[in-house]
Amino acid sequence: MKSLLIALTASLGLANSLYVRNDSSFTLTAEVVSAQGASLGMMEINPGGEFEWEDPYGGHTEQGSTTPYTVIWTCQSGMSYGVTSNVAAGATTNAQDASGPRNCLKKTPLAPKSPQMPEMP
């Protein structure tokens, strides 16, 4: 009976879900975090890919509501790509809308130019 209720709730669109879209040119990991700061799930998404994530708690735990969600975007190297905060249930979140560097390329410092030696007469 409980599984029927869960299936019915999901089919009516009452389940808390997010559409997580990687609109960047990098493969990223998206971690969905609850309003209390608990990790609710992670998924690796290729460039141009998207994923429909469903809240395993249905939006509520003993600690309270799991919403709004935060999505933490991470590069394959482990570098931070960005963070999307205050994501409502049912919303679509895009990697390019995140706050942060939104880049996975390591910045290499420019080599200092050596001073020009004057020519000897």
C-alpha positions in Angstrom: 0.0 0.0 0.0 2.9 2.4 0.9 4.5 1.8 -2.5 1.2 2.5 -4.3 0.9 5.8 -2.4 4.5 6.7 -3.4 3.8 5.8 -7.0 0.6 7.8 -7.0 2.3 10.8 -5.5 5.0 10.7 -8.1 2.6 10.3 -10.9 0.6 13.3 -9.8 3.8 15.4 -9.8 3.7 15.8 -6.1 7.1 14.2 -5.5 10.0 16.7 -5.0 12.3 16.6 -8.0 14.8 18.7 -9.7 15.9 18.9 -13.3 19.7 19.2 -13.3 21.1 20.4 -16.6 24.8 20.6 -17.5 24.9 23.4 -20.1 28.7 23.7 -19.8 31.4 22.2 -22.0 32.8 20.1 -19.1 31.7 16.9 -17.5 30.5 17.8 -14.0 29.3 16.2 -10.8 26.2 17.7 -9.4 25.6 17.2 -5.7 22.1 18.0 -4.3 22.2 19.2 -0.7 19.1 19.7 1.5 18.2 22.9 3.3 19.8 21.3 6.5 23.1 20.7 4.6 22.8 17.0 4.2 23.9 15.4 0.9 20.9 13.9 -0.8 22.5 12.6 -4.0 25.2 13.0 -6.6 25.3 12.4 -10.3 27.9 12.9 -13.1 26.5 14.7 -16.1 28.2 15.0 -19.5 28.2 18.3 -21.3 24.7 19.0 -22.7 23.2 16.3 -20.5 20.5 16.5 -18.0 19.1 14.4 -15.1 15.8 14.3 -13.3 16.6 13.9 -9.7 14.0 12.9 -7.1 14.2 13.6 -3.4 14.4 10.3 -1.6 12.6 11.9 1.4 9.8 13.4 -0.6 10.8 16.9 0.6 10.5 16.3 4.3 12.6 14.6 7.1 12.3 14.5 10.9 14.6 17.6 10.8 12.2 19.5 8.7 11.8 20.4 5.0 14.7 19.4 2.7 13.9 22.4 0.4 15.1 24.7 -0.9 17.9 22.7 -2.3 21.5 23.6 -3.1 23.3 22.1 -6.1 27.1 22.0 -5.8 28.8 21.6 -9.2 32.3 20.0 -9.2 34.8 19.5 -12.1 36.3 16.0 -12.7 39.6 17.3 -11.2 37.8 18.1 -8.0 37.9 21.9 -8.5 34.7 23.8 -7.7 32.7 24.8 -10.8 30.0 26.6 -8.9 27.0 26.5 -6.5 23.3 27.1 -7.2 21.4 28.0 -4.0 17.7 28.2 -3.2 16.6 25.8 -5.8 12.9 25.0 -5.4 11.3 21.6 -5.9 10.3 21.1 -9.5 12.8 23.7 -10.8 15.4 23.3 -13.5 18.9 24.3 -12.5 21.7 24.9 -15.0 25.4 24.7 -14.4 26.0 28.0 -16.1 23.6 29.7 -13.7 25.8 28.7 -10.7 27.8 31.2 -8.7 31.5 30.6 -8.9 34.3 30.2 -11.4 32.2 28.2 -13.9 35.4 26.9 -15.4 37.4 23.6 -15.1 40.6 24.8 -16.7 43.4 25.4 -14.4 44.9 28.9 -14.7 48.6 28.7 -15.3 50.5 31.7 -14.1 52.4 33.5 -16.8 56.1 33.0 -16.7 57.9 36.3 -15.8 59.6 37.8 -18.7 63.3 37.9 -18.3 64.8 41.4 -18.6 66.3 42.3 -21.9 70.1 42.4 -21.8 71.5 45.4 -23.6 73.7 44.5 -26.5 77.4 44.9 -26.0 79.2 47.4 -28.3 
